[in-house]
């Protein structure tokens, strides 16, 4: 799977990592432990805030009934009932499950974005934008490699 780092730049990535290092999560592991548990692509996205290439994830076109979980710690994050085709090439949702994700400011070349991470392990999932469908108007644009899908 081809990955590229988000257009956030090194300063934003190091800033986000510093903020993540200051936070406390229920599940914590050393870098070596994460590398053993995750594929290289999952590690790049979840732990180093990379971004998978648009339209590369099979989960972008997954529309079965079920739940999307964090690939790092298996926390349920999104219901298939809130998934929609945003046309961006990444799995998109208009709402996360209750108490599933957290957000933080992510500054980069394109200005301020809002990064989304798993509230239990701190894994980077993607970003949330204010151009989604109703009822929330949100587009949680997630990296498919950061998720696993569990059919209902």
Secondary structure as the mmCIF struct_conf table of DSSP 4:
data_model
#
loop_
_struct_conf.conf_type_id
_struct_conf.id
_struct_conf.beg_label_comp_id
_struct_conf.beg_label_asym_id
_struct_conf.beg_label_seq_id
_struct_conf.end_label_comp_id
_struct_conf.end_label_asym_id
_struct_conf.end_label_seq_id
STRN STRN1 UNK A 3 UNK A 5
TURN_TY1_P TURN_TY1_P1 UNK A 7 UNK A 8
HELX_RH_AL_P HELX_RH_AL_P1 UNK A 9 UNK A 22
BEND BEND1 UNK A 23 UNK A 23
BEND BEND2 UNK A 26 UNK A 27
HELX_RH_AL_P HELX_RH_AL_P2 UNK A 31 UNK A 37
BEND BEND3 UNK A 38 UNK A 38
HELX_RH_AL_P HELX_RH_AL_P3 UNK A 40 UNK A 46
TURN_TY1_P TURN_TY1_P2 UNK A 47 UNK A 48
STRN STRN2 UNK A 50 UNK A 52
HELX_LH_PP_P HELX_LH_PP_P1 UNK A 53 UNK A 53
TURN_TY1_P TURN_TY1_P3 UNK A 54 UNK A 55
HELX_RH_3T_P HELX_RH_3T_P1 UNK A 58 UNK A 61
BEND BEND4 UNK A 64 UNK A 65
STRN STRN3 UNK A 66 UNK A 70
TURN_TY1_P TURN_TY1_P4 UNK A 71 UNK A 73
STRN STRN4 UNK A 76 UNK A 79
HELX_RH_3T_P HELX_RH_3T_P2 UNK A 80 UNK A 82
STRN STRN5 UNK A 83 UNK A 84
BEND BEND5 UNK A 87 UNK A 90
STRN STRN6 UNK A 91 UNK A 93
BEND BEND6 UNK A 94 UNK A 94
HELX_LH_PP_P HELX_LH_PP_P2 UNK A 96 UNK A 97
TURN_TY1_P TURN_TY1_P5 UNK A 98 UNK A 99
STRN STRN7 UNK A 101 UNK A 108
TURN_TY1_P TURN_TY1_P6 UNK A 109 UNK A 110
STRN STRN8 UNK A 111 UNK A 118
TURN_TY1_P TURN_TY1_P7 UNK A 119 UNK A 121
STRN STRN9 UNK A 124 UNK A 129
BEND BEND7 UNK A 130 UNK A 130
TURN_TY1_P TURN_TY1_P8 UNK A 134 UNK A 137
STRN STRN10 UNK A 139 UNK A 142
HELX_RH_3T_P HELX_RH_3T_P3 UNK A 144 UNK A 146
STRN STRN11 UNK A 147 UNK A 151
#
